[in-house]
Amino acid sequence: MSVGAGRFGGPRFFLLAVVAAAGLFVLCVGVPLGLAQRPQLSLASGLSHDLMLAAERACLIFCADSPVLAAVQSEGVFPSDSKIFVDLPMRADPEEILKQFKLRQPTGSALHAFVSEYFEPLHNSSAPDLIPIVPVDFCERPARLQELEQPARDWALGINNIWKGLVRRTNVSMPERHSLLSARHPIVVPGGRFRESYYWDSFWIIGGLLVSGMHSTARGVISNFLDSIEVFGVIPNGGRAYYLTRSQPPLLSEMVRLYFEHTRDIALVERSIPLLEAEYASWMSGRSAVKVKGHILNRYFSNVTTPRPESWREDEATAKAAVGEVLPNVHAAAESGWDFSSRWLDNGINLTTAITADVVPVDLNTFLYRMARNIANFHSVTGNLSAAAVFSDRAEKRKCAIESVLWNGTMNQWFDFRISRHQQRPEAAVSNFVPLWGNLAEPGRLRRVTDALLSSNLLQQAGLQATVSVTGQQWDSPNGWAPLQQMVVEGLMTTNDPHAQQVGRRIAHRWLQTNFEAWQKTGAMYEKYDTGHMGSGGGGGEYTPQTGFGWTNGVVLMLLDKFGGIPSVADSSFATA
């Protein structure tokens, strides 16, 4: 296996094979489909190999077909949350734990005792392999935040202070004993049960860090992701070995772009280019890329048929209740970041009807359009004009594909496309308007697209709800999510259209107001909010609502920095859309 070119299975790579041999498991990691060569490594090749091997060994316990994982999760040793077990550090090497498990075959109280014997407990949701640190570039009163008007200034300074509670240093001397993936630089965690870094969350976290003047921390987060591509050939969903079966929406190029705009750090851009090209190639190879109406577009895809380790019991129940094989589509939906939503469900309600791989998503293809455009721009600023032309052409081809397949001129918005039915899915979702962020709305359409957004019932008293479908899934009504607000607001505000900008301000102001009122009541920032009730956190989904919260903090700081404060009620027009 060539270092930096492997993956543990999933959407664009050969499936993880687990082969029993002489009582041990050997993980056979596939090579990315269509990736001609791995990028030039800045990590030492020996270190890359060691990190890959350590993750493979940790997977003997925490991934795929591990009998230890199956026993612990199916017996409900940790009934409150399946994720707890797979985050525990091991007290012995994984091979020894596996050997002892096979000898003892523990069940019931003996299984509980076995876990206590061989795994370190978590203390107050923290683990010994993650050390809280105060970032070297943390400042109590960043200059840009002090420019805000009150009461936004005190609120922003309070959010800024939360960074001290979300930054960690990985403390992994024997990485094979941890599901946690060792990182060279400090990581920023979302908060709550999410004790590791997450891919797409980090774009908005970086946005907030940059507003707080924490350039070194932001650079470290980006560098860790670049390391992941070198070592694993992919940026996993999160910083755990069990997440290596899937990625998340490809936003690394956006992180590099945003960081470069703030710092003009050309050295990071130069390191990023070949790795971003490798990530782009991985999306364009394998079964993620599909031909629709003569155009190449992308979907989320997985061929993993086992339960997600961190949601084992939930997936077992889903699989038992489903007709046919559903877990690959559950994995694919988890890769989308929208886990879970009516967007991925055949009947619009139940996860047992997940059809993710049959859907060409508007937002994923917008991300890949912007990724190609970003890579072209990076080549331009580093003087490689021929390579810039190649990626500009790729971006234009995707723009044409999005126009042909996903644009709906009657409804004046973009819709996900159902492959097997050869038709769009005309359902209201904020993702329909993410192309505004991609600058994909032609000037002559902008007014109609903006009016379509206003008439969609997505905009509520406290911001944009993810969809209008009430399903109990967390990426449906009435929940609103910070990333969705930021993308739509930025898309509207970067136009030269006064009407679009007015709507963008209205969305931003409502979102800031609900975040601020919740902060005043509870002193907390939430993962998601109930858009029907000002100042209320959201609900639904597989786990209890979380606070912290990385991307929420980042978006609030980005919006406060953009607008300079909290609007009055009159500015926000809360009574009407």
Phi, psi and omega per residue, in radians:
M1 nan 2.327 3.130
S2 -1.502 2.262 -3.085
V3 -1.077 2.405 3.112
G4 1.496 -0.095 -3.104
A5 -2.069 0.299 -3.085
G6 -1.915 2.934 3.033
R7 -2.721 2.663 -3.054
F8 -1.447 0.292 -3.134
G9 1.910 3.003 3.079
G10 2.105 -2.768 -2.885
P11 -0.921 -0.766 -2.996
R12 -2.081 0.291 -3.064
F13 -2.408 2.818 3.081
F14 -1.032 2.579 -3.096
L15 -1.161 2.467 3.020
L16 -0.984 2.234 3.076
A17 -1.872 2.281 3.102
V18 -2.005 1.971 -3.002
V19 -2.005 2.185 3.105
A20 -1.415 2.276 3.114
A21 -2.635 2.108 3.089
A22 0.941 0.655 3.089
G23 1.436 -0.048 3.121
L24 -2.034 2.853 3.106
F25 -1.864 2.349 3.100
V26 -1.981 2.163 -3.123
L27 -1.599 2.138 3.134
C28 -1.828 1.910 -3.037
V29 -1.663 2.254 -3.106
G30 -1.298 2.933 3.100
V31 -1.798 2.431 -3.120
P32 -0.931 2.326 3.109
L33 -1.220 2.201 3.022
G34 1.434 0.010 3.125
L35 -1.546 1.871 -2.962
A36 -1.161 -0.673 -3.135
Q37 -2.662 2.640 3.099
R38 -1.376 2.711 -3.131
P39 -1.239 2.840 3.075
Q40 -1.080 2.265 -3.085
L41 -1.512 2.436 2.932
S42 -1.758 -0.409 2.976
L43 -1.285 2.573 3.038
A44 -1.097 2.391 -3.084
S45 -1.014 -0.652 3.129
G46 -1.108 -0.717 3.106
L47 -1.128 -0.744 3.108
S48 -1.009 -0.797 -3.138
H49 -1.106 -0.721 -3.137
D50 -1.100 -0.728 -3.139
L51 -1.170 -0.701 3.084
M52 -1.092 -0.807 -3.126
L53 -1.110 -0.698 3.122
A54 -1.085 -0.727 3.111
A55 -1.120 -0.698 3.104
E56 -1.075 -0.728 -3.128
R57 -1.184 -0.718 3.095
A58 -1.050 -0.556 -3.137
C59 -1.212 -0.251 3.026
L60 -1.028 -0.482 -3.113
I61 -1.833 -0.689 -2.901
F62 -1.848 -0.011 -3.021
C63 -2.200 2.794 2.887
A64 0.747 -2.007 -2.962
D65 -1.614 0.377 3.141
S66 -1.070 2.177 3.102
P67 -1.192 -0.483 3.090
V68 -1.158 -0.838 3.111
L69 -1.004 -0.833 -3.098
A70 -1.058 -0.741 -3.102
A71 -1.175 -0.843 -3.094
V72 -1.096 -0.764 -3.080
Q73 -1.308 -0.733 -3.103
S74 -1.198 -0.526 3.098
E75 -1.499 -0.045 3.070
G76 1.136 0.755 3.110
V77 -1.037 -0.580 3.070
F78 -2.092 1.427 -2.971
P79 -1.166 -0.408 -3.068
S80 -1.343 -0.446 -3.046
D81 -2.900 2.072 3.122
S82 -1.069 -0.406 -3.065
K83 -1.241 -0.402 -3.059
I84 -1.020 -0.848 -3.055
F85 -1.058 -0.812 -3.037
V86 -1.274 -0.091 3.063
D87 -1.723 -0.046 -3.066
L88 -1.358 2.322 2.979
P89 -1.192 2.603 3.121
M90 -1.591 2.560 3.091
R91 -1.542 -0.207 -3.123
A92 -2.451 2.962 3.096
D93 -1.110 2.556 -3.088
P94 -1.030 -0.600 3.131
E95 -1.121 -0.670 3.124
E96 -1.201 -0.731 3.104
I97 -1.075 -0.766 3.130
L98 -1.105 -0.727 3.124
K99 -1.070 -0.810 -3.123
Q100 -1.170 -0.632 3.109
F101 -1.107 -0.731 -3.139
K102 -1.181 -0.602 3.116
L103 -1.230 -0.730 -3.011
R104 -1.552 -0.593 -3.059
Q105 0.870 0.957 -3.028
P106 -1.254 2.539 3.026
T107 -2.431 2.894 3.078
G108 0.976 -2.318 -3.113
S109 -1.106 -0.546 3.110
A110 -1.146 -0.592 3.097
L111 -1.203 -0.720 3.074
H112 -1.040 -0.757 3.128
A113 -1.146 -0.649 3.115
F114 -1.086 -0.764 3.128
V115 -1.112 -0.740 3.122
S116 -1.120 -0.590 -3.116
E117 -1.257 -0.674 -2.965
Y118 -1.893 -0.036 -3.106
F119 -2.326 2.444 3.082
E120 -1.308 2.400 3.114
P121 -1.364 2.794 2.973
L122 -1.526 2.531 3.114
H123 -2.058 1.962 -3.126
N124 0.932 0.792 3.101
S125 1.191 0.141 3.082
S126 -1.923 2.807 -3.076
A127 -2.310 2.680 -3.108
P128 -1.179 -0.235 3.121
D129 -1.557 0.035 3.073
L130 -2.243 1.997 -3.060
I131 -1.815 2.060 3.060
P132 -1.091 2.359 3.108
I133 -2.377 2.726 2.967
V134 -1.586 2.064 -3.088
P135 -1.005 2.546 -3.092
V136 -1.117 -0.440 -3.101
D137 -1.796 0.235 3.129
F138 -1.232 2.390 3.103
C139 -2.265 2.294 -3.106
E140 -1.110 -0.583 -3.054
R141 -2.357 1.330 3.138
P142 -1.030 2.518 -3.043
A143 -1.029 -0.758 -3.073
R144 -1.157 -0.565 3.134
L145 -1.307 -0.535 3.126
Q146 -1.249 -0.245 3.096
E147 -1.398 -0.213 -3.108
L148 -1.260 2.650 3.055
E149 -1.369 2.710 3.043
Q150 -1.319 2.605 0.043
P151 -1.500 0.094 -3.111
A152 -1.068 -0.584 -3.070
R153 -1.095 -0.871 -3.118
D154 -1.125 -0.671 3.116
W155 -1.100 -0.835 -3.123
A156 -1.090 -0.684 3.107
L157 -1.154 -0.595 3.060
G158 -1.150 -0.730 3.085
I159 -1.141 -0.749 3.100
N160 -0.957 -0.654 -3.123
N161 -1.167 -0.401 -3.135
I162 -1.166 -0.453 -3.140
W163 -0.926 -0.598 -3.128
K164 -1.096 -0.437 3.138
G165 -1.629 -0.049 -3.080
L166 -2.015 -0.151 -3.112
V167 -1.620 2.347 -3.089
R168 -2.314 2.685 2.920
R169 -1.936 2.251 3.107
T170 -1.262 2.339 -3.073
N171 -2.119 1.372 -2.972
V172 -2.202 1.576 3.135
S173 -1.370 -0.533 3.078
M174 -2.152 1.458 -2.977
P175 -1.047 -0.422 3.126
E176 -1.158 -0.258 -3.138
R177 -1.661 0.211 -3.059
H178 -2.384 2.452 2.913
S179 -1.293 -0.417 3.127
L180 -1.104 2.301 3.083
L181 -1.506 2.167 -3.115
S182 -1.101 2.445 3.134
A183 -2.175 2.463 -3.128
R184 -1.262 -0.487 -3.079
H185 -2.082 2.803 3.095
P186 -0.986 2.578 3.103
I187 -1.909 2.794 3.043
V188 -2.067 2.086 -3.095
V189 -1.635 2.700 3.089
P190 -1.152 -0.715 -3.102
G191 2.180 2.927 3.128
G192 1.120 -2.325 -3.115
R193 -1.239 -0.212 -3.122
F194 -1.568 1.582 -2.986
R195 -1.643 0.147 -3.088
E196 -2.328 2.990 3.090
S197 -1.306 2.687 3.088
Y198 -2.232 2.543 -2.987
Y199 -1.091 -1.256 -2.948
W200 -1.267 -0.459 3.024
D201 -0.903 -0.631 -2.945
S202 -1.196 -0.377 3.079
F203 -1.063 -0.819 -3.112
W204 -1.350 -0.526 3.005
I205 -1.067 -0.798 3.119
I206 -1.080 -0.694 3.078
G207 -0.980 -0.754 3.110
G208 -1.217 -0.703 3.107
L209 -1.032 -0.709 -3.124
L210 -1.168 -0.670 3.061
V211 -1.103 -0.619 3.113
S212 -1.381 0.024 3.128
G213 1.321 0.295 -3.072
M214 -1.652 1.148 -3.039
H215 -1.184 -0.685 -3.117
S216 -1.126 -0.758 3.106
T217 -1.102 -0.757 3.120
A218 -1.076 -0.748 3.125
R219 -1.091 -0.681 3.122
G220 -1.112 -0.696 3.103
V221 -1.063 -0.795 3.117
I222 -1.101 -0.773 -3.120
S223 -1.082 -0.645 3.080
N224 -1.064 -0.702 3.125
F225 -1.191 -0.678 3.068
L226 -1.085 -0.702 3.058
D227 -1.022 -0.707 -3.121
S228 -1.048 -0.721 3.116
I229 -1.130 -0.703 3.133
E230 -1.106 -0.728 -3.042
V231 -1.435 -0.855 -2.976
F232 -1.861 -0.185 -3.080
G233 1.355 0.166 -3.072
V234 -2.823 2.697 2.907
I235 -1.674 1.989 -3.103
P236 -1.219 2.838 3.064
N237 -0.790 -0.819 3.106
G238 -2.597 3.050 -3.011
G239 -1.422 0.883 3.120
R240 -2.323 2.622 3.114
A241 -1.054 -0.634 -3.100
Y242 -1.255 -0.184 3.079
Y243 -1.563 -0.039 -3.068
L244 -1.250 -0.069 3.070
T245 -1.414 -0.113 -3.136
R246 -2.706 2.806 3.058
S247 -1.884 -2.652 3.024
Q248 -2.543 3.080 -3.137
P249 -0.835 2.305 -2.972
P250 -1.353 1.586 -3.066
L251 -2.034 0.230 3.126
L252 -1.071 -0.699 3.137
S253 -1.094 -0.544 3.080
E254 -1.195 -0.648 3.101
M255 -1.112 -0.786 3.131
V256 -1.103 -0.776 3.126
R257 -1.015 -0.871 -3.081
L258 -1.112 -0.740 3.128
Y259 -1.122 -0.735 -3.135
F260 -1.134 -0.663 3.112
E261 -1.078 -0.559 -3.131
H262 -1.485 -0.526 -2.942
T263 -2.098 -0.349 -3.023
R264 0.993 0.608 -3.121
D265 -1.405 1.586 -3.062
I266 -1.232 -0.467 -3.126
A267 -1.113 -0.697 3.119
L268 -1.178 -0.665 3.093
V269 -1.064 -0.774 -3.119
E270 -1.110 -0.698 3.091
R271 -1.178 -0.587 -3.032
S272 -1.273 -0.596 -2.946
I273 -0.926 -0.968 -3.096
P274 -1.141 -0.507 -3.139
L275 -1.319 -0.668 3.049
L276 -1.145 -0.664 3.073
E277 -1.092 -0.679 3.102
A278 -1.129 -0.722 3.110
E279 -1.131 -0.751 3.121
Y280 -1.056 -0.763 3.136
A281 -1.078 -0.635 -3.140
S282 -1.150 -0.615 3.082
W283 -1.241 -0.535 -3.078
M284 -1.541 -0.009 3.115
S285 -1.985 2.954 3.130
G286 1.252 -2.654 -2.994
R287 -1.745 0.143 3.021
S288 -1.300 -0.669 3.126
A289 -1.417 2.277 -3.119
V290 -2.327 2.643 3.085
K291 -1.675 2.166 3.135
V292 -2.310 2.127 -3.136
K293 0.936 0.641 3.105
G294 1.429 0.049 -3.126
H295 -2.001 2.637 3.064
I296 -1.664 2.084 3.063
L297 -2.268 3.124 -3.064
N298 -2.181 2.726 3.073
R299 -2.384 2.933 2.946
Y300 -1.523 2.309 -3.042
F301 -2.511 2.491 3.032
S302 -2.533 2.604 2.990
N303 -2.032 0.353 3.104
V304 -1.413 2.159 -3.035
T305 -1.855 0.004 3.118
T306 -1.688 2.793 3.117
P307 -1.090 2.638 3.002
R308 -1.113 2.247 -3.101
P309 -0.968 -0.660 -3.089
E310 -1.400 -0.160 3.117
S311 -2.383 0.748 -2.990
W312 -1.021 -0.929 -3.058
R313 -1.125 -0.702 3.136
E314 -1.085 -0.753 -3.132
D315 -1.229 -0.625 3.070
E316 -1.040 -0.765 3.133
A317 -1.149 -0.711 3.117
T318 -1.091 -0.797 -3.112
A319 -1.092 -0.703 -3.128
K320 -1.177 -0.571 -3.096
A321 -1.505 -0.238 -3.055
A322 -1.459 2.722 2.991
V323 -1.728 1.918 -3.096
G324 1.576 -3.112 -3.086
E325 -1.377 2.061 -3.074
V326 -2.041 -0.384 -2.986
L327 -1.107 -0.614 3.043
P328 -0.985 -0.649 3.112
N329 -1.282 -0.481 3.032
V330 -1.183 -0.799 3.073
H331 -1.029 -0.754 -3.128
A332 -1.117 -0.692 3.101
A333 -1.136 -0.636 3.091
A334 -1.125 -0.606 3.100
E335 -1.146 -0.492 -3.091
S336 -1.184 -0.335 -3.009
G337 1.501 -0.417 3.093
W338 -1.585 1.164 -3.100
D339 -1.928 1.738 0.167
F340 -2.295 2.933 -3.042
S341 -2.621 2.719 3.057
S342 -1.059 -0.323 3.104
R343 -1.002 -0.529 -3.030
W344 -1.807 0.148 -2.999
L345 -2.019 2.299 -3.099
D346 -1.099 -0.744 3.130
N347 -1.639 0.053 3.077
G348 1.320 0.059 -3.045
I349 -2.316 -0.923 -2.939
N350 -1.747 2.387 3.121
L351 -1.146 -0.362 3.097
T352 -1.132 -0.237 3.139
T353 -1.895 0.427 -3.102
A354 -1.030 2.334 -3.097
I355 -2.349 0.571 -2.975
T356 -0.893 -0.780 -3.078
A357 -1.204 -0.175 3.115
D358 -1.658 0.109 -3.069
V359 -2.058 2.257 2.975
V360 -1.655 1.883 -3.003
P361 -1.452 2.453 3.100
V362 -1.067 -0.834 -3.018
D363 -1.203 -0.735 3.124
L364 -0.996 -0.769 -3.102
N365 -1.264 -0.485 2.987
T366 -1.166 -0.742 3.110
F367 -1.045 -0.754 -3.113
L368 -1.241 -0.557 3.009
Y369 -1.071 -0.866 -3.140
R370 -1.130 -0.610 3.121
M371 -1.070 -0.823 3.106
A372 -1.084 -0.710 3.117
R373 -1.132 -0.736 3.126
N374 -1.095 -0.782 3.141
I375 -1.077 -0.700 3.083
A376 -1.042 -0.760 -3.141
N377 -1.157 -0.657 3.115
F378 -1.125 -0.705 3.070
H379 -1.098 -0.640 -3.138
S380 -1.130 -0.797 -3.080
V381 -1.259 -0.322 3.077
T382 -1.737 0.087 2.982
G383 1.560 0.156 3.137
N384 -1.732 1.428 -3.018
L385 -1.244 -0.540 3.123
S386 -1.174 -0.741 3.093
A387 -1.174 -0.626 3.081
A388 -1.046 -0.702 3.138
A389 -1.139 -0.649 3.128
V390 -1.074 -0.834 -3.086
F391 -1.335 -0.483 3.009
S392 -1.110 -0.697 3.098
D393 -1.114 -0.720 3.110
R394 -1.107 -0.695 3.106
A395 -1.114 -0.743 -3.133
E396 -1.140 -0.654 3.098
K397 -1.129 -0.698 3.106
R398 -1.210 -0.638 3.081
K399 -1.024 -0.758 3.095
C400 -1.119 -0.676 3.129
A401 -1.153 -0.742 3.107
I402 -1.083 -0.733 3.110
E403 -1.084 -0.771 -3.056
S404 -1.277 -0.673 -2.968
V405 -1.762 -0.670 -2.949
L406 -1.829 -0.401 -3.135
W407 -1.297 2.405 3.089
N408 -2.137 1.866 -3.069
G409 -1.262 -0.339 3.094
T410 -1.369 -0.740 -3.116
M411 -1.610 -0.128 3.071
N412 1.006 0.813 3.065
Q413 -2.838 3.088 3.121
W414 -1.810 2.511 -3.139
F415 -2.207 2.573 2.945
D416 -0.997 2.704 -3.077
F417 -2.078 2.254 3.101
R418 -1.564 1.961 -2.990
I419 -1.108 -0.877 -3.030
S420 -1.157 -0.454 -3.114
R421 -1.739 -0.060 3.090
H422 0.971 0.720 -3.127
Q423 -2.693 2.771 3.083
Q424 -1.269 2.783 3.051
R425 -1.851 1.681 -3.011
P426 -1.397 1.136 -3.119
E427 -2.053 2.451 -3.045
A428 -1.276 2.141 3.088
A429 -2.649 2.605 3.130
V430 -1.075 -0.521 3.117
S431 -1.008 -0.432 3.103
N432 -1.070 -0.374 -3.040
F433 -1.969 0.095 3.057
V434 -1.071 -0.511 3.049
P435 -1.011 -0.340 3.001
L436 -1.049 -0.707 3.099
W437 -1.164 -0.528 3.101
G438 -1.427 0.060 -3.088
N439 0.992 0.673 -3.101
L440 -1.717 -0.015 3.115
A441 -1.505 2.052 3.083
E442 -1.076 2.496 -3.084
P443 -0.916 -0.667 -3.119
G444 -1.217 -0.267 -3.136
R445 -1.737 -0.228 -2.903
L446 -1.021 -0.730 3.128
R447 -1.088 -0.743 -3.136
R448 -1.173 -0.664 3.106
V449 -1.154 -0.749 3.127
T450 -1.082 -0.761 3.120
D451 -1.153 -0.602 3.081
A452 -1.114 -0.685 3.080
L453 -1.087 -0.780 -3.134
L454 -1.123 -0.598 -3.092
S455 -1.559 0.002 -3.032
S456 -1.395 -0.200 -3.020
N457 1.238 0.191 3.075
L458 -1.323 -0.614 -3.109
L459 -1.428 2.026 -3.128
Q460 -1.979 -3.064 -3.087
Q461 -0.968 -0.608 -3.010
A462 -2.052 0.492 3.074
G463 2.087 -2.977 -3.113
L464 -1.475 2.163 3.001
Q465 -1.423 2.601 -3.013
A466 -1.027 -0.821 3.038
T467 -2.470 3.083 3.075
V468 -1.680 0.010 -3.097
S469 -1.497 2.269 3.097
V470 -1.717 1.832 -3.006
T471 -2.221 -0.237 -2.988
G472 1.535 -0.177 3.034
Q473 -1.351 2.561 -2.987
Q474 -1.313 -0.323 3.087
W475 -1.756 0.677 3.037
D476 -2.321 3.138 3.110
S477 -1.010 2.448 0.106
P478 -1.749 0.281 -3.000
N479 -1.275 2.426 2.999
G480 -2.032 2.519 -3.059
W481 -2.183 2.421 -3.064
A482 -0.960 -0.808 -3.101
P483 -1.026 -0.656 -3.114
L484 -1.157 -0.702 3.114
Q485 -1.094 -0.799 -3.055
Q486 -1.114 -0.771 -3.108
M487 -1.102 -0.777 -3.118
V488 -1.196 -0.756 3.126
V489 -1.047 -0.848 3.138
E490 -1.072 -0.716 3.128
G491 -1.056 -0.697 3.135
L492 -1.303 -0.660 -3.054
M493 -1.319 -0.406 -3.138
T494 -1.453 -0.008 3.056
T495 -1.444 2.965 3.037
N496 -1.768 0.310 -3.061
D497 -1.707 2.056 -3.098
P498 -1.042 -0.667 3.140
H499 -1.124 -0.808 3.119
A500 -1.076 -0.733 -3.133
Q501 -1.152 -0.640 3.095
Q502 -1.086 -0.744 3.114
V503 -1.154 -0.713 3.088
G504 -1.029 -0.745 3.100
R505 -1.121 -0.682 -3.127
R506 -1.086 -0.782 3.123
I507 -1.103 -0.820 -3.112
A508 -1.063 -0.737 -3.089
H509 -1.191 -0.676 3.101
R510 -1.154 -0.705 -3.131
W511 -1.166 -0.771 3.095
L512 -1.072 -0.703 -3.104
Q513 -1.122 -0.753 -3.122
T514 -1.208 -0.656 3.066
N515 -1.096 -0.737 -3.094
F516 -1.182 -0.749 -3.141
E517 -1.143 -0.674 3.079
A518 -1.131 -0.694 3.102
W519 -1.079 -0.756 3.130
Q520 -1.098 -0.648 -3.106
K521 -1.355 -0.641 -2.956
T522 -2.140 -0.283 -3.047
G523 1.250 0.286 -3.068
A524 -2.166 2.712 2.987
M525 -1.937 2.324 -2.991
Y526 -1.802 2.727 3.078
E527 -1.114 -0.649 -3.106
K528 -2.640 2.851 -3.074
Y529 -2.312 2.660 3.054
D530 -1.440 1.906 -3.045
T531 -1.272 -0.192 3.110
G532 -1.508 -0.172 -3.077
H533 -2.403 2.015 -3.094
M534 -1.082 2.247 3.065
G535 1.427 0.336 -3.099
S536 -2.063 2.397 3.054
G537 -1.241 2.797 -3.130
G538 -1.526 -3.138 -3.121
G539 -2.583 -2.886 3.125
G540 1.455 3.026 3.081
G541 1.616 -2.942 -3.000
E542 -1.504 -0.227 -3.041
Y543 -2.477 2.876 -3.140
T544 -1.195 2.626 -3.125
P545 -0.984 2.482 -3.061
Q546 -1.944 2.643 3.057
T547 -2.058 2.944 -3.133
G548 2.772 -1.177 -0.575
F549 -2.250 2.172 -2.898
G550 -0.715 -1.121 -3.008
W551 -1.289 -0.464 3.065
T552 -1.129 -0.801 3.105
N553 -1.045 -0.789 -3.118
G554 -1.056 -0.781 -3.116
V555 -1.166 -0.728 3.113
V556 -1.049 -0.794 3.123
L557 -1.109 -0.685 3.105
M558 -1.097 -0.768 -3.107
L559 -1.253 -0.711 3.086
L560 -1.073 -0.699 3.114
D561 -1.121 -0.645 -3.098
K562 -1.273 -0.744 -3.011
F563 -1.743 -0.234 3.015
G564 1.451 0.088 3.124
G565 2.805 -2.967 -3.129
I566 -1.719 2.277 -3.089
P567 -1.312 2.856 2.987
S568 -1.349 2.870 3.116
V569 -1.068 -0.638 3.139
A570 -1.089 -0.697 3.120
D571 -1.121 -0.613 -3.044
S572 -1.431 -0.379 3.138
S573 0.921 0.959 -3.032
F574 -1.116 -0.413 -3.039
A575 -1.282 -0.463 -3.086
T576 -2.306 2.771 3.060
A577 -1.292 nan nan
